Amino acid sequence: MQAGIIGTGHYVPEKVLTNKDMEQIVETSDEWIRTRTGIEERRIAHDKEDTSDLAYKAAEQALEEAGIGGEDLDLILIATVTPDQPFPTVSCKLQDQLGAKKAAAMDISAACAGFMYGVITAKQFIETGAYKHILIVGAEKLSKITDWTDRNTCVLFGDGAGAAVMGPVSEDKGVLSFELGADGSGGQHLAQNDDYIYMNGREVFKFAVRQMPESSVHVVEKAGYDKEDVDYLIPHQANIRIMEAARQRLGIGEDRMAVNVNKYGNTSAASIPIALSEGVKNGKIQENNLVVLVGFGGGLTWGAVALKWGK
C-alpha cells in the first residue's frame, strides 16, 4: 500500500510585521534583512491566538480538500516547538476540536524538520495497513519565544500553520523515498535558551547549505530519478541563500522552487507545509509532478522526501 498526500491546507495570522516595522523595534534596516535573508515581512499571531488555533484552521482546509471529516482520522501528528503548554498536547486539543474521536494523537518535536518527521511517521502506519487516514500539521507561534531585543534573531521568525492529510494512493504515486537525520553535537547552535530562541547564525548557515542540497539529491537518487526530473522543490523557508544552494545543486530553474520566505519569514515546522499548500492551490504542483520537500532545524535535525503527486 503506497502512502501519499491527499489534502493540504494552511493558515497565517492577519497581523503583518514588515521590515520597516522592525526598524522601529531594533537597530536594523529593510535592506540589511532583505539582502541577507530574503525576508520582507512576517505574520504575528495575536495574544489570544495560540498554536492550536493556527493548527485547527490549517487542518480544516486539509480535511476539506481530502474529502474526509475528523471522524475519519486514525492519527493526528503535530510538529511544533511552541505548544500551547507542555500538556495536554496540541494534537490532543486538535483531536477534540475536529471531533476525531477514534484518532490517536501526539506531538513531534524536531524543530523546522518536524513536518518531515511527521510525514515519514505517517507513511509507515499507512503502508503497513495499521491506519488509513493521518493528519500531519506543522504549527508554530514563534513570536512567543522570540527575543524582540535580539536583532540577529527577531527579524527572522513568524507564526503560521500548514497541514496535510495522508492516506493510501495509487501504486505509482505518493512518497517514493525519504531521508531523516540528526546531529545532536550541533544542538547548541540553534536552541531555546532562557525562554528565547538562540542561534549561532554562522554555524547554522554552514550546516544548512551543506545538508539541504545533499539531502535533496539523495532522495531523488533513492527514488530512481535524475536531478533534472524534479518538477518542484519545496525547501524549508529559512533563508533565501540556503534555499538557492539547494535549487542550484538540483540544477532546476527559479520557477520550480517554492518561495514564500519573503512573506512569512521562518515559520519553523509550518514552513514546508504552508509552501506545499500554496503550491497546490496556485497550480504550481500538478498531477504526476515529482516534488521534493527538504528541511533542517534545531537539534540539529534534517529531513527530505521525494514524492509523486496525485492520488
Secondary structure as UniProt FT lines:
FT   STRAND          2..11
FT   STRAND          15..18
FT   HELIX           19..23
FT   TURN            24..25
FT   HELIX           30..37
FT   STRAND          41..44
FT   TURN            47..48
FT   HELIX           51..66
FT   HELIX           70..72
FT   STRAND          75..79
FT   HELIX           90..98
FT   TURN            101..102
FT   STRAND          104..108
FT   HELIX           111..113
FT   HELIX           114..127
FT   TURN            128..129
FT   STRAND          134..141
FT   HELIX           142..145
FT   TURN            148..149
FT   TURN            151..156
FT   STRAND          159..169
FT   TURN            171..172
FT   STRAND          174..182
FT   HELIX           184..189
FT   STRAND          190..193
FT   TURN            194..195
FT   STRAND          196..199
FT   HELIX           201..222
FT   TURN            223..224
FT   HELIX           227..229
FT   STRAND          232..235
FT   HELIX           240..250
FT   HELIX           254..256
FT   HELIX           261..264
FT   HELIX           268..270
FT   HELIX           271..281
FT   TURN            282..283
FT   TURN            287..288
FT   STRAND          290..297
FT   TURN            298..300
FT   STRAND          301..308
//
